Amino acid sequence: MEIEVVEKTKNKLIFNLHGANHTFCNNLKDELWNDKSVKVAAYNIDHPQISAPQFIIDTDGKKDIKKILKDAVDRIKKTNKEFLAAFKKA
């Protein structure tokens, strides 16, 4: 996956996420909402065959927006590892 930043301010980040699909985007969006600093977390895909998902994250400005995004991705990785371990046990 490749991130293309479209707009970045202290409270807002808009980026295109090349190589992602609805499965990952929904997971990331939901995980971003778990951070109390996040006011808006959404994405849009204009057309699944010709455009990349575009994310919009808006925060209260109390935390660094890059850290919020990194922490959300780290939580997703942790959940995936836990799921894989449970799946292997089954």
N, CA, C and O of each residue as an XYZ file, in Angstrom:
360
protein
N       0.829     -1.180      0.000
C       0.000      0.000      0.000
C       0.874      1.244      0.000
O       1.963      1.262      0.574
N       0.388      2.250     -0.636
C       1.119      3.515     -0.728
C       0.186      4.650     -0.296
O      -0.970      4.717     -0.714
N       0.711      5.532      0.544
C      -0.061      6.691      1.003
C       0.360      7.910      0.209
O       1.547      8.220      0.110
N      -0.620      8.599     -0.355
C      -0.395      9.853     -1.074
C      -1.145     10.955     -0.317
O      -2.374     11.007     -0.342
N      -0.400     11.824      0.349
C      -1.017     12.893      1.133
C      -1.566     13.947      0.183
O      -0.860     14.444     -0.694
N      -2.837     14.278      0.372
C      -3.503     15.285     -0.448
C      -3.517     16.626      0.287
O      -3.284     17.678     -0.308
N      -3.793     16.567      1.590
C      -3.852     17.782      2.407
C      -3.508     17.415      3.848
O      -3.969     16.399      4.368
N      -2.688     18.259      4.488
C      -2.336     18.013      5.886
C      -2.265     19.339      6.622
O      -1.543     20.257      6.231
N      -3.042     19.412      7.704
C      -2.964     20.530      8.627
C      -2.806     19.925     10.021
O      -2.690     18.707     10.164
N      -2.802     20.768     11.036
C      -2.648     20.262     12.396
C      -3.779     19.314     12.775
O      -3.540     18.301     13.431
N      -5.000     19.628     12.372
C      -6.174     18.869     12.781
C      -6.733     17.943     11.708
O      -7.609     17.128     11.997
N      -6.247     18.052     10.483
C      -6.897     17.342      9.381
C      -5.862     16.686      8.472
O      -4.814     17.260      8.174
N      -6.183     15.478      8.043
C      -5.339     14.758      7.094
C      -6.236     14.124      6.046
O      -7.174     13.394      6.368
N      -5.937     14.413      4.793
C      -6.627     13.778      3.666
C      -5.556     13.064      2.858
O      -4.556     13.662      2.462
N      -5.779     11.771      2.617
C      -4.792     11.008      1.859
C      -5.466      9.928      1.035
O      -6.541      9.434      1.377
N      -4.802      9.574     -0.069
C      -5.232      8.462     -0.901
C      -4.438      7.238     -0.473
O      -3.242      7.327     -0.196
N      -5.102      6.110     -0.423
C      -4.473      4.877      0.020
C      -4.465      3.889     -1.147
O      -5.374      3.072     -1.293
N      -3.420      3.982     -1.976
C      -3.305      3.135     -3.163
C      -3.056      1.682     -2.757
O      -2.221      1.403     -1.897
N      -3.777      0.778     -3.375
C      -3.600     -0.645     -3.121
C      -4.507     -1.187     -2.019
O      -4.407     -2.362     -1.663
N      -5.374     -0.362     -1.482
C      -6.282     -0.804     -0.409
C      -7.672     -1.050     -0.989
O      -8.021     -0.550     -2.058
N      -8.457     -1.841     -0.244
C      -9.832     -2.107     -0.653
C     -10.770     -1.817      0.523
O     -10.330     -1.371      1.583
N     -12.053     -2.074      0.327
C     -13.036     -1.794      1.374
C     -12.742     -2.552      2.670
O     -12.983     -2.033      3.760
N     -12.228     -3.762      2.559
C     -11.968     -4.565      3.758
C     -11.003     -3.846      4.687
O     -11.297     -3.667      5.869
N      -9.857     -3.434      4.165
C      -8.880     -2.740      5.004
C      -9.381     -1.356      5.391
O      -9.217     -0.940      6.538
N      -9.983     -0.646      4.462
C     -10.434      0.724      4.735
C     -11.486      0.764      5.845
O     -11.432      1.635      6.713
N     -12.433     -0.160      5.828
C     -13.433     -0.210      6.895
C     -12.783     -0.512      8.237
O     -13.151      0.071      9.257
N     -11.829     -1.414      8.234
C     -11.119     -1.759      9.457
C     -10.363     -0.544     10.001
O     -10.432     -0.256     11.196
N      -9.651      0.159      9.138
C      -8.900      1.349      9.557
C      -9.837      2.445     10.053
O      -9.583      3.069     11.083
N     -10.908      2.672      9.323
C     -11.882      3.702      9.727
C     -12.441      3.399     11.107
O     -12.494      4.279     11.967
N     -12.854      2.164     11.320
C     -13.412      1.778     12.618
C     -12.388      1.922     13.735
O     -12.722      2.358     14.837
N     -11.150      1.557     13.454
C     -10.109      1.664     14.481
C      -9.774      3.118     14.784
O      -9.484      3.451     15.933
N      -9.808      3.978     13.796
C      -9.566      5.406     14.034
C     -10.615      5.988     14.980
O     -10.300      6.840     15.811
N     -11.857      5.529     14.854
C     -12.926      6.026     15.720
C     -12.702      5.649     17.186
O     -13.322      6.244     18.067
N     -11.836      4.681     17.467
C     -11.540      4.301     18.852
C     -10.654      5.310     19.572
O     -10.475      5.221     20.786
N     -10.102      6.261     18.843
C      -9.277      7.308     19.447
C     -10.177      8.502     19.773
O     -10.870      9.025     18.900
N     -10.160      8.922     21.030
C     -11.051      9.996     21.476
C     -10.732     11.341     20.829
O     -11.575     12.238     20.841
N      -9.533     11.501     20.265
C      -9.162     12.753     19.604
C      -9.783     12.887     18.217
O      -9.831     13.983     17.660
N     -10.254     11.780     17.664
C     -10.789     11.776     16.304
C     -12.228     12.286     16.300
O     -13.090     11.778     17.017
N     -12.462     13.306     15.470
C     -13.817     13.852     15.292
C     -14.467     13.297     14.028
O     -15.681     13.097     13.992
N     -13.669     13.049     12.996
C     -14.163     12.500     11.737
C     -13.148     11.483     11.236
O     -11.946     11.745     11.201
N     -13.650     10.328     10.853
C     -12.836      9.304     10.196
C     -13.719      8.668      9.139
O     -14.683      7.972      9.454
N     -13.378      8.916      7.883
C     -14.208      8.411      6.790
C     -13.340      8.202      5.557
O     -12.229      8.722      5.454
N     -13.878      7.430      4.635
C     -13.187      7.258      3.361
C     -14.222      7.156      2.256
O     -15.401      6.896      2.493
N     -13.739      7.371      1.038
C     -14.593      7.289     -0.135
C     -13.795      6.660     -1.268
O     -12.607      6.935     -1.442
N     -14.467      5.818     -2.028
C     -13.875      5.263     -3.246
C     -14.808      5.663     -4.385
O     -15.928      5.163     -4.485
N     -14.336      6.571     -5.244
C     -15.180      7.028     -6.351
C     -15.582      5.879     -7.261
O     -16.758      5.724     -7.591
N     -14.616      5.080     -7.663
C     -14.890      3.917     -8.495
C     -13.841      2.865     -8.165
O     -12.647      3.144     -8.277
N     -14.246      1.671     -7.763
C     -13.281      0.682     -7.280
C     -12.250      0.223     -8.316
O     -11.187     -0.276     -7.945
N     -12.547      0.383     -9.591
C     -11.605     -0.089    -10.610
C     -10.633      0.984    -11.076
O      -9.601      0.669    -11.669
N     -10.954      2.265    -10.813
C     -10.075      3.312    -11.353
C      -9.609      4.335    -10.325
O      -8.867      5.250    -10.681
N     -10.015      4.217     -9.069
C      -9.574      5.209     -8.098
C      -9.177      4.553     -6.780
O      -9.662      3.479     -6.424
N      -8.286      5.227     -6.074
C      -7.840      4.757     -4.765
C      -8.764      5.311     -3.692
O      -9.348      6.381     -3.871
N      -8.904      4.597     -2.580
C      -9.695      5.125     -1.470
C      -9.081      6.432     -0.961
O      -7.861      6.552     -0.844
N      -9.929      7.395     -0.665
C      -9.457      8.658     -0.094
C      -9.994      8.772      1.326
O     -11.204      8.743      1.553
N      -9.077      8.901      2.272
C      -9.416      9.025      3.684
C      -9.436     10.478      4.102
O      -8.677     11.303      3.593
N     -10.323     10.774      5.042
C     -10.356     12.077      5.704
C     -10.354     11.798      7.198
O     -11.219     11.091      7.715
N      -9.370     12.364      7.883
C      -9.301     12.264      9.334
C      -9.265     13.684      9.881
O      -8.429     14.493      9.477
N     -10.170     13.980     10.796
C     -10.229     15.290     11.439
C     -10.155     15.048     12.938
O     -10.841     14.170     13.462
N      -9.323     15.826     13.633
C      -9.119     15.611     15.060
C      -9.347     16.893     15.839
O      -9.564     17.960     15.266
N      -9.293     16.764     17.170
C      -9.413     17.936     18.026
C      -8.083     18.681     18.176
O      -8.039     19.732     18.814
N      -7.014     18.159     17.606
C      -5.716     18.819     17.628
C      -4.880     18.560     18.864
O      -3.782     19.103     18.988
N      -5.373     17.744     19.779
C      -4.638     17.470     21.015
C      -3.491     16.490     20.805
O      -2.524     16.495     21.567
N      -3.590     15.647     19.775
C      -2.550     14.665     19.471
C      -2.087     14.864     18.036
O      -2.824     15.374     17.192
N      -0.854     14.450     17.777
C      -0.319     14.505     16.422
C      -1.109     13.545     15.532
O      -1.285     12.376     15.873
N      -1.570     14.035     14.419
C      -2.443     13.246     13.548
C      -1.720     12.031     12.961
O      -2.340     10.988     12.757
N      -0.415     12.154     12.687
C       0.342     11.000     12.198
C       0.416      9.915     13.269
O       0.343      8.726     12.957
N       0.560     10.318     14.518
C       0.616      9.357     15.627
C      -0.728      8.647     15.775
O      -0.771      7.445     16.036
N      -1.815      9.382     15.611
C      -3.144      8.775     15.687
C      -3.280      7.690     14.622
O      -3.771      6.596     14.903
N      -2.850      7.992     13.411
C      -2.939      7.025     12.314
C      -2.025      5.822     12.574
O      -2.440      4.678     12.387
N      -0.801      6.073     12.996
C       0.145      4.977     13.286
C      -0.376      4.091     14.410
O      -0.294      2.866     14.320
N      -0.910      4.698     15.466
C      -1.439      3.910     16.584
C      -2.605      3.027     16.135
O      -2.722      1.883     16.574
N      -3.462      3.553     15.264
C      -4.593      2.767     14.754
C      -4.083      1.566     13.954
O      -4.602      0.460     14.102
N      -3.084      1.774     13.120
C      -2.518      0.685     12.334
C      -1.857     -0.346     13.254
O      -1.978     -1.550     13.025
N      -1.162      0.121     14.287
C      -0.541     -0.806     15.243
C      -1.584     -1.664     15.960
O      -1.359     -2.853     16.187
N      -2.725     -1.066     16.317
C      -3.791     -1.838     16.971
C      -4.372     -2.883     16.012
O      -4.707     -3.991     16.430
N      -4.489     -2.531     14.735
C      -4.980     -3.489     13.734
C      -4.000     -4.656     13.612
O      -4.410     -5.815     13.562
N      -2.710     -4.345     13.563
C      -1.697     -5.407     13.478
C      -1.793     -6.343     14.682
O      -1.712     -7.562     14.528
N      -1.962     -5.784     15.866
C      -2.048     -6.592     17.083
C      -3.278     -7.509     17.034
O      -3.193     -8.694     17.358
N      -4.397     -6.955     16.634
C      -5.628     -7.744     16.525
C      -5.461     -8.868     15.509
O      -5.910     -9.990     15.743
N      -4.820     -8.571     14.391
C      -4.606     -9.594     13.362
C      -3.712    -10.713     13.870
O      -3.964    -11.883     13.582
N      -2.668    -10.372     14.625
C      -1.787    -11.397     15.195
C      -2.548    -12.281     16.171
O      -2.381    -13.501     16.173
N      -3.389    -11.660     17.007
C      -4.187    -12.428     17.967
C      -5.159    -13.359     17.243
O      -5.343    -14.506     17.648
N      -5.775    -12.866     16.182
C      -6.704    -13.686     15.408
C      -5.977    -14.866     14.765
O      -6.463    -15.997     14.802
N      -4.820    -14.601     14.183
C      -4.055    -15.664     13.531
C      -3.653    -16.736     14.542
O      -3.726    -17.929     14.249
N      -3.229    -16.311     15.727
C      -2.856    -17.284     16.772
C      -4.056    -18.131     17.185
O      -3.932    -19.347     17.336
N      -5.209    -17.506     17.369
C      -6.417    -18.246     17.731
C      -6.842    -19.186     16.606
O      -7.293    -20.302     16.867
N      -6.704    -18.748     15.378
C      -7.075    -19.564     14.227
C      -6.185    -20.805     14.136
O      -6.666    -21.899     13.842
N      -4.887    -20.629     14.388
C      -3.964    -21.760     14.337
C      -4.257    -22.792     15.414
O      -4.029    -23.985     15.216
N      -4.764    -22.334     16.555
C      -5.121    -23.239     17.642
C      -6.379    -24.041     17.345
O      -6.545    -25.158     17.833
N      -7.261    -23.465     16.543
C      -8.554    -24.111     16.264
C      -8.428    -25.340     15.402
O      -9.432    -25.980     15.089
